[in-house]
Amino acid sequence: MSKIISIVQNLSIDITLGAVISCAFIAQLLGVHLTLHMYLGLAIAIWLIYTIDHLIDAGKATKKPSNPRHAFHFQHRKMMLWVASGVFILGLINAFFLPQTTLLIGLLLGVLAGLYFLYLHIRKQQVYKAYLAAFVYSSGILVAPLSQLDGFTTELLYLFATFFLLALVNLMLIPLYEVKMDEADAQPSMPIRKGIHVTEHKIRIALIIHFLVLAGYGSHHSLSFIEGLVLLLMPVVLFLLLFSRTFFAKCYLYRILADGIFFLPGISLLVAYPPCL
């Protein structure tokens, strides 16, 4: 079982599925309908962004990295490049089945992703990597729902802020658990650049802002009990991961839970659309 989980994590399948589930949850909250091609387009975009990111990190290594994901991409670099090329072609084919508005906004996301990788290439210290990655991720899961709306709404802004902060905390929190690996691999993670205490402080501030955003969202827009519970549980899990690192460091449990928060919206989806038994 642990080997299957490792493969799923190394291939970023968990992150991709979490993004699709979160996108479906956002569509549910906004009351819009998304097609299978929209979900497929999101899955392809998120998977390619994370895979290319891992390949870039692995490509900087002169020996097998300590980080399992980077080590996997270092060891299977050629294979992953071929797979990524095939997935990219699939994304081009899928684009022909997307509504024009979705495609245009998706192209804008592609530009943002390109700027993100350009930043990684130019800036060796990568001071703002977590912020930019969180921005690209939260923008990505909003592309399809946004394309089905008549325009921007306050609810859309609340949802963007909510998932941006969750993604940001996720990207700052995981490196806290992997400081030794990042030091061994010479990866410029935030805890290494800024220090552990500074990173912890940034996470606490981001979580406080998230709870304030959530309070504002709940006061201005009606949420069902399950929807509110899901939005509350997601930061609570991150909060527990921050203050119980010794416990969650065992068996890479921290990564399962940190990335797994984006599966929690699936609870609301199951309640709204229960499977036929």
N, C-alpha and C positions, 0 to 999 in steps of 0.2 A: 504493500500500500504506500509506504514511504517513497518507494522508487517512482510510482505513478505520480504522486504529488510533486516530486522533484522535477519530473519531465514536464508536467503541466506548468510549473513555475518557471523553469528554464526557457520554455517556449513562449512565455507571456500569455498563455491561453487563459489563465485565471484573470489577468488584468483585462483582457479583451472581452471575456464574458461579463465581467463586472461592469464594464463600460456600456455594453448592450443592455444589461438589466437596468442600470441607472437611467439610460436614455428612455427605456420603456416606461419607467416610473415617472420621469419628467413629463412624458407625453400623456400619461394618465392624469397627472396633476393639472396639466394645461388643457385637458379635454380634447386632444387632437389624435388623429389616426395616422399611424406610420405603416409603410409597406415593408415587406420582407427585403426588398432591394435597398431600402434606406438603412435597415439594420445591418445588412451585409456590407454596405459601403462604410458604415461606421466601424464595423469589426475589422475590415481590411485596413482602414486608415490607422486605427489605434495599434493594431498588431505591427504594421510596417514601421510606425514611429518608434515603438519600443524596441523592435528588433534591430533597426538601424542604429538606435542609441546604444544598445548592447554591443553591436558589432564595432562601433566606433571606440567604445571603452576597451573592448577586448583587443582591438587592433593596436592600441597604444602599448600593450604589454609585450615584453621581450621573453617572458616565460609564462607558464600556465598560471593564471590569476588565482587568488585565494577565494574570491567571490564565486559561488557556484554558477550563477548566471553568466558571468563574464568568462569563467573557465569553460563552460559549455560552448559558448560562441567562439572562443579562442580555439577550441579543439575541433569544432565542426564549422569553421568559418566558410569554407568553400560550399559546403552543402547548404548552409543557411542563406548564402548569397543567391544560390540557384532557387531555393524555395521562395525567398523574398521577391525575386524577379517574376516567378510564376504567379505569386499572389498579387503583385502589381499589375500584371496583365489581366488577371481576373477582375481587379478593380476597374480597369479601363473598360472592360466589357460590361461590367455592371453599371457603369456610368450612363450607358445608353438607355437604361431603364429607370433612371431617376428623373423626377420632375425638374423642370428648368430652374426653378428657384432653389431647390435643394442642391442642384449641381453647382450653381453660381456661388452659393454660400460655402459649399464644400471646397470649391477652388480657392476661396479666400482662406479657408483653414489650411489648405495645402501651402499657400504662400507663407502663412504664419509658421507652419512646421519647417519650411525651408529657411526662414529667418532664424528659427531656433537652432537648427543645425549649423547655420553660418556663424551664429554666436559661439557655439561650442568649438568651432574650428578656429575662430579668431582669438577668443578669450581663453587662455590656458587655465586661469584660476577659476573661471566659471562661477563667479560670485552669485549671479542671479539665476542659475540653472534651475533650481527648485521652483522659483516663482514663475519662470517662463514655461517650464514643463507643466505646472499646475494650470496655467492659463490655457495652454494648448489642449490639455485633457478636458477641462471643463467646457471650453468652447466647442470641442469635438462632439461631446454628448448632447450639446444643445442645437447643433446644426439642423438636424432633421425636424425636431419640434418647432424650432424657430421658423423654418421654411413653410410650415403649415399655418402659421399665424398671419393675421393681417398687418401686424406691426409689433413694435416693442411694447411690452407691458411691465408694470412694476413687479408682477409675479415672476416674470422671466428674469428680471434683475436680481430678485431675491434668490432664485434657484441658482443662477450663475455664481453669486457670492457664496452660497451654501456649499456647492460642490467645488468651487475654487479653493475655499479654505480647507475642506476635507482633503482634497488632493495635496494641497501644500503641506498640511500637517503630516500626511502619509509620507511625503517625500523628504521631510525633515526628520521624521521619527525613525524610519528604517535605518538610516546611516548611524544613528546613535547606537544601535545594536551591532553595527558592522564596522566600528571604528578600527579595530585591529586588522580586519581584512583590507579596508581601504588604505590603511597605512602601509601594509605589506605590498599592495598593488599600486601605490603612489597615486591613488584617486583623490582629487581635490574635493572631498565631500564637505558639507557645511561644518560638522563637528571638528574636522581637522583644520579647516581654515579659520573658523571663528571660535572654536572651543566648545566643549560639551555644555558648560553652564549657559553660555550665550544661546546655543541652539535650544536648550530646554526652555529658556526664557521666551524665545520667539514662538515656540510651540504653545506655551501657556497663553501668550497674548492672542495667537491665532484662534485657539479654542474659545477664549473668552469672547472674542469678536464674533465667532461662529454662533455661540449661544445667544448673543444680542441680535444677530441677523435672524436667527430662528424665531426669537421672541417677536421681532417685528413682522416676520412673515406670517406667523400664527395669528397676530392681532389684526392684520389687514386682509388675510385671505382664509377662507374656511378650509379646515383640514379635518378629515375623518380621524378617528382615534388611532387606527392602524397607521395611517400616513404620518401623523404626528409622532407616534411611537418609533417608527422607522427612522425619521429624521433626528430623533433624540438619541436613539441607540448608536447611531453611527459615530458621533463624536465621543460618546461615553466609552466605547471600545478603545478609541485612540487615547482617551484620558487614562484608562486603566493600563494601557501599554506603556505610557509615559512613566507612571509611578510604580510599576511592578516589573521592571526590566529583568531582574534576576530570575523571576519565575518564568516569564514568557520567552526568555532567551533559550530555554530548553527545546531541543529538537526543532529549531527554527519556527516555533509556534508563533512568534511575533509577526513573521511575514505572512503566514496563513491568515491571521486575524487582521493585520493592517490592510492587506489587499482585499480581504474578505468582507470588509464593511460595505463594499460596493455591490455585494450580493444581497445585503439586507433588504433593499427595496423590493426584492423578489417576494418577500412576505406579503407586501401590499398587493402585488400583482396576483398572487395566488388566491388572496381573499376576494379580490374583485373578479378574477376569472378562474375559478376553481376547476381543476382538471376533471374530466368526466370519468367516473369509476365504473 
